[in-house]
Amino acid sequence: MGDDQSFDFSILERIGAPFRHFDAGEKIFLEEDAANAMYMVRSGRVDVITYGTVLENVRSGGIFGEMALIDDEPRSAAAIASEPTEVVAIDKPTFLAVVRDDPQFALMVMSLLAIRLRRMNKQI
């Protein structure tokens, strides 16, 4: 998911998912933090970083931190707002509610995971 795919944020607003604002340079989460939600960028840009390397720039409509919904492990990377950014936090109950409302959302998340896994495989 990224700039080329649109997402109807009204679904998240309707079910009361919390929106959060971050200033440029502000941390959203750090590596090894406890994880209980994924995030979707409503506006701005987020850098996903590990060991000082930017793994991905996530823009409006993009998601990050989705592994939190799959395993209960600590964060494997950090997420930092690279410009003024608004995100929506999506915990497991919210994710399930969105999927009930828009089943394609689950496929978009799985597609993103597959893309990221394929990219990592090429780097090995």
N, C-alpha and C positions, 0 to 999 in steps of 0.2 A: 504494500500500500504506500502510496506516495502522492506526488502532485498530479499524476495521471489518473488517479482513481478518486472518486468523490465519496464522501461518507455523510450520511444525514445525522448531524450532531443533535438534532431535535430528539432523536430516540434517547440519547443519553440525558438530555435535559428533562425529558418527560419522566424518566425513572429516578431522577434526582442524583445522578452521578456528580461528585464534587469536581468543580473546575478550580484550578490553581494557577496563579500567576508567578512567574519567576523573572528576575532581572538578569541581564547578560552576565555570565560568569557564575551565576548562582547554581549550587548543586541541587539536583532533584533527588538523586540517591548516589551513594558511594559503593564501590566494590565491597563485598562482604556484609553490607547492610541486610537486615531481615527483609524479606520480600513478601508482600501480600496483595500486590496490585500491579497491573500493567498500565501503561499510559498511552493516550492518543494525543498528538499535537493538534491543537485547534488553530494556533497561529504561532509564528516564530520558528525557531530551529533549535534542535537539541543535538549535542555531540555525545555519542556513546563511546566511551574511552576505556581501554584497559592497558595497564603497564605503560601509560603515557602515549599510547597510539590511538588515534581516532579510528574506530572501526566503522562508524557510519554517521552520516548527518541525516537526521530525521526531520522532515518538514511537515507542513500542514497536511493532515489526513494520515500521516504515518504513525506507526506504533512502535513502542519499545518496552522492554521489561516484561515481555509476554511469557517468558519462561516461569515467572512467578505463579502463573495460573496452572502450570503443568507439574512442576515439582515444588517442594517446600524448602528448597535450598536457598542459601544466601545469594545475593546479587553476584553475578559473575563479571560485571563491568560497572563503571560509573556512568551517570547521565548528568550532563551539565548544560544549562541553557546557554547557547552561544549568542543569543540576542534576546530582547524582551520576548517572553514566550508564555502562552497559555496552554495548559494541558488539562485533560480530564483523566482522573484516576478511575480505573475499572477493576474492581475486586472480583472475586469469583462469582458471588451472587449477581452482581451487575452484569458480568460477562454472560452468564446463563440467561439472564433476562433479555439482553440484547440479541443473543442467538435465537431465542424463542421468537422475538419480534422480526429479526432479519437473519435467517439461517445462512445467508451468503457471508455474513460477517465471520463465522467460524471458518469457512473456506478461505477467506482472505488472510486470516491469521495463520492457518496451516500453510498457505502458499508462501507467505513471508518467511516462515520457519524453514521451508524447503529451500527457498532462494538463499537464505543465510547459510544453511548447511552445505549447499552446493559450492558456495563461494569459499567456505572454510576448507572443503575437500580439495579445491584447486590450489590452495595455498600450502597444503601438506607436501 
